[in-house]
Amino acid sequence: MAFMMTSDKATRSSGSANVECRLRIDAYDWGAIAADLDSEGWAVLSSLFDGPQCDATAALYGPTAAFRSHVHMARHGFGQGEYRYFAYPLPPLIEATRTALYPHLAPIANRWHERMGLEARFPNRHAHFLERCHAAGQRRPTPLLLEYGAGDYNCLHQDLYGEHVFPLQVAVLLSEPHVDFTGGEFVLTEQRPRMQSRPMVVPLNKGDGVLFAVNARPHQGARGDYRVTMRHGVSKVRSGKRYTLGIIFHDAT
């Protein structure tokens, strides 16, 4: 699937973003990241965005044609705060990051599905996976930009959106903890069969991404693999403003 850019400048910007993102993402230790995902269900991608990229992405937030919808969390019982889903075509940096991350994640996703006894397998290229989503009626882009102010929070949840679900997603912190905001920690819970839930707080700096399980992940037990259910959210922001970019790899109905 391809989206036509409307100017030479946009094309150059997109190409530059693609090269920069691919080099940065390829340089991560993906063996160590896969090991963290297997043991904890999450891994930190340090400095996924630099400071100017964080600031430029956060500055996109607003009622513009870049977004397809606007959600006030309190109206739906999701928490407090708000977010906007991007429209296609995605901004070049976000499109490039989504595209460059996916080939590293697809082998992990396929291995997880095999371990959990799930039939779905994922192609090597993100464009091919999106074709599958779109053929099933999941045509709306899911990357989103979230804005939290003092007192805002995000309840524990899962970002599913349809039949075709890629089992990993990324959240990028665009604001500086203890400078732009206080509180607002990224939180994960893991529900293990016949056991109480395990909470996890992920330490993030500005520009870091957290890669985590969307719905479930395999866990090695004494009698083999079993599934544990994951949920994620954000604790209450005590002061300031917190911006986050969410990168989800499946599209929505």
Wavefront OBJ file of the C-alpha trace (Angstrom):
o trace
v 0.000 0.000 0.000
v 1.383 3.441 -0.898
v 0.213 6.998 -0.249
v 1.103 9.745 -2.748
v 2.944 12.790 -1.397
v 1.850 16.119 -2.816
v 5.178 17.915 -3.253
v 8.864 17.339 -3.893
v 9.607 18.797 -0.449
v 7.295 16.302 1.214
v 8.898 13.471 -0.756
v 12.387 14.522 0.324
v 11.211 14.871 3.936
v 9.665 11.424 3.860
v 12.778 9.877 2.323
v 15.053 11.489 4.904
v 12.820 10.340 7.752
v 12.826 6.803 6.371
v 16.612 6.598 6.181
v 17.182 8.148 9.623
v 14.576 5.954 11.313
v 15.781 2.782 9.658
v 19.403 3.385 10.690
v 18.467 4.269 14.263
v 16.112 1.331 14.644
v 18.420 -1.179 12.958
v 21.146 -0.238 15.460
v 19.204 -1.506 18.486
v 20.238 -4.815 20.052
v 17.183 -6.728 18.905
v 18.309 -9.933 20.565
v 18.312 -8.198 23.946
v 14.982 -6.511 23.185
v 13.403 -9.866 22.298
v 14.743 -11.338 25.541
v 13.220 -8.448 27.549
v 9.879 -8.939 25.807
v 9.940 -12.660 26.549
v 10.745 -12.159 30.228
v 8.715 -9.033 31.047
v 6.337 -8.288 28.168
v 7.979 -4.905 27.519
v 11.286 -3.355 26.486
v 12.562 0.225 26.311
v 13.784 1.653 22.975
v 16.132 4.349 24.277
v 16.149 7.665 22.365
v 13.809 6.459 19.644
v 13.115 10.160 18.941
v 15.528 13.031 19.580
v 14.471 16.208 21.373
v 13.500 18.244 18.278
v 11.513 15.295 16.907
v 9.636 15.011 20.199
v 8.847 18.723 20.236
v 7.767 18.779 16.589
v 5.502 15.763 17.052
v 3.875 17.155 20.215
v 3.319 20.475 18.414
v 1.109 18.679 15.870
v -1.610 18.289 18.496
v -4.689 20.313 17.618
v -7.836 20.398 15.481
v -6.184 20.036 12.068
v -6.549 17.841 9.005
v -3.659 15.723 10.300
v -6.169 13.921 12.558
v -9.276 11.875 11.792
v -10.918 11.924 15.250
v -10.717 13.478 18.716
v -11.507 11.569 21.926
v -12.165 12.998 25.394
v -11.404 10.091 27.696
v -13.800 11.095 30.501
v -16.802 10.865 28.150
v -16.150 7.160 27.598
v -14.906 6.172 31.055
v -11.359 5.773 29.740
v -9.824 8.146 32.305
v -9.121 11.876 31.961
v -7.249 13.641 29.194
v -7.678 13.478 25.460
v -6.169 12.071 22.299
v -6.404 12.361 18.537
v -6.027 9.632 15.926
v -3.936 10.571 12.914
v -5.408 10.460 9.426
v -3.667 9.017 6.392
v -1.190 9.963 5.093
v 0.678 9.855 8.392
v 3.333 12.495 9.129
v 6.635 11.309 7.580
v 8.435 10.626 10.871
v 5.552 8.565 12.249
v 5.084 6.636 9.013
v 8.816 5.957 8.801
v 9.040 4.796 12.417
v 6.055 2.472 12.055
v 7.454 1.022 8.829
v 11.013 0.585 10.138
v 10.013 -1.042 13.428
v 7.677 -3.629 11.952
v 10.226 -5.978 10.257
v 12.059 -6.353 13.573
v 8.819 -7.111 15.407
v 7.185 -9.535 12.978
v 9.528 -12.464 13.830
v 8.899 -11.913 17.550
v 5.152 -11.732 16.934
v 5.207 -14.950 14.900
v 7.210 -16.741 17.578
v 4.785 -15.561 20.268
v 1.779 -16.743 18.268
v 3.398 -20.139 17.745
v 4.111 -20.463 21.467
v 0.526 -19.464 22.349
v -1.008 -21.818 19.801
v -2.513 -19.010 17.708
v -2.906 -19.550 13.964
v -2.262 -16.044 12.647
v 1.200 -15.300 11.220
v 2.516 -11.935 10.132
v 4.251 -11.020 6.849
v 7.697 -9.440 6.808
v 6.514 -6.094 5.417
v 4.102 -3.795 7.190
v 2.413 -2.797 3.929
v 1.417 -6.420 3.380
v -0.046 -6.684 6.875
v -2.046 -3.482 6.302
v -3.429 -4.983 3.102
v -4.759 -7.839 5.218
v -6.319 -5.383 7.680
v -7.914 -3.319 4.924
v -9.339 -6.383 3.184
v -11.121 -7.189 6.467
v -12.555 -3.663 6.740
v -9.903 -2.316 9.132
v -9.022 0.795 7.143
v -8.687 3.589 9.722
v -5.173 4.477 10.904
v -4.475 3.892 14.589
v -1.338 5.948 15.452
v -2.436 8.587 17.947
v -1.208 11.580 19.903
v -2.236 11.861 23.558
v -2.327 15.002 25.708
v -2.493 14.859 29.522
v -2.749 17.802 31.910
v -2.677 17.977 35.700
v -5.105 15.418 37.147
v -5.348 13.399 33.922
v -4.739 9.652 33.665
v -5.420 6.715 31.370
v -7.217 3.625 32.679
v -5.767 0.189 32.053
v -6.805 -0.996 28.609
v -5.893 -2.829 25.397
v -5.787 -1.365 21.864
v -7.432 -4.070 19.739
v -9.700 -2.399 17.127
v -10.717 -5.428 15.037
v -10.161 -9.055 14.064
v -6.553 -8.556 12.930
v -4.360 -7.555 15.861
v -0.586 -7.214 15.776
v 0.562 -8.319 19.255
v 3.104 -5.534 19.902
v 2.873 -1.748 19.986
v 4.996 1.259 20.943
v 4.431 4.399 23.017
v 6.933 7.263 22.697
v 7.199 9.789 25.524
v 7.434 13.258 23.951
v 7.761 15.299 27.191
v 10.506 15.498 29.827
v 9.632 13.944 33.214
v 10.156 16.272 36.208
v 10.550 19.217 33.797
v 7.448 19.302 31.595
v 5.328 17.208 33.973
v 5.354 15.204 37.188
v 3.574 11.922 37.831
v 2.170 10.319 34.697
v 4.125 7.058 34.852
v 3.563 4.429 32.165
v 2.005 1.393 33.855
v 1.555 -2.223 32.751
v -0.265 -5.081 34.450
v 0.087 -8.791 33.796
v -2.780 -11.127 34.690
v -1.453 -14.626 35.306
v -3.825 -17.613 35.503
v -5.012 -18.320 39.049
v -2.686 -15.614 40.397
v -3.005 -11.941 41.310
v -2.053 -9.325 38.721
v 1.549 -8.153 38.544
v 2.017 -4.341 38.190
v 4.979 -2.812 36.378
v 6.038 0.839 36.084
v 8.245 1.557 33.059
v 10.905 4.270 33.536
v 11.007 6.541 30.466
v 12.917 9.665 29.476
v 11.903 12.115 26.793
v 12.240 10.420 23.416
v 12.238 6.871 24.758
v 9.818 4.356 23.336
v 8.328 1.476 25.280
v 7.584 -1.637 23.246
v 4.963 -3.834 24.878
v 2.380 -6.558 24.421
v -0.995 -5.350 23.146
v -3.134 -8.156 24.522
v -1.354 -11.332 25.601
v 2.120 -12.809 25.614
v 3.509 -16.299 26.173
v 5.013 -17.176 29.535
v 7.224 -20.205 30.131
v 5.845 -22.232 33.001
v 6.803 -25.533 34.570
v 4.498 -27.365 32.147
v 5.257 -25.337 29.053
v 4.003 -22.040 27.639
v 0.779 -20.384 28.704
v -0.789 -16.982 27.966
v -0.732 -14.022 30.289
v -2.993 -11.028 29.632
v -1.431 -7.557 29.514
v -3.008 -4.124 29.966
v -1.445 -0.673 29.954
v -2.263 2.820 31.182
v -0.846 6.038 32.618
v -0.951 7.097 36.279
v -2.283 10.508 37.306
v -0.288 13.505 36.095
v 0.381 15.701 39.111
v 1.523 18.841 37.283
v 2.375 20.143 33.808
v 1.563 18.569 30.448
v 2.522 15.161 29.110
v 2.432 14.229 25.405
v 2.734 10.691 24.088
v 2.776 9.197 20.602
v 1.156 5.785 20.274
v 2.224 3.576 17.358
v -0.144 0.665 16.728
v 0.558 -1.588 13.760
v -2.943 -2.802 12.913
v -5.609 -0.445 11.565
v -9.140 -0.086 12.930
v -12.643 -0.889 11.686
l 1 2 3 4 5 6 7 8 9 10 11 12 13 14 15 16 17 18 19 20 21 22 23 24 25 26 27 28 29 30 31 32 33 34 35 36 37 38 39 40 41 42 43 44 45 46 47 48 49 50 51 52 53 54 55 56 57 58 59 60 61 62 63 64 65 66 67 68 69 70 71 72 73 74 75 76 77 78 79 80 81 82 83 84 85 86 87 88 89 90 91 92 93 94 95 96 97 98 99 100 101 102 103 104 105 106 107 108 109 110 111 112 113 114 115 116 117 118 119 120 121 122 123 124 125 126 127 128 129 130 131 132 133 134 135 136 137 138 139 140 141 142 143 144 145 146 147 148 149 150 151 152 153 154 155 156 157 158 159 160 161 162 163 164 165 166 167 168 169 170 171 172 173 174 175 176 177 178 179 180 181 182 183 184 185 186 187 188 189 190 191 192 193 194 195 196 197 198 199 200 201 202 203 204 205 206 207 208 209 210 211 212 213 214 215 216 217 218 219 220 221 222 223 224 225 226 227 228 229 230 231 232 233 234 235 236 237 238 239 240 241 242 243 244 245 246 247 248 249 250 251 252 253
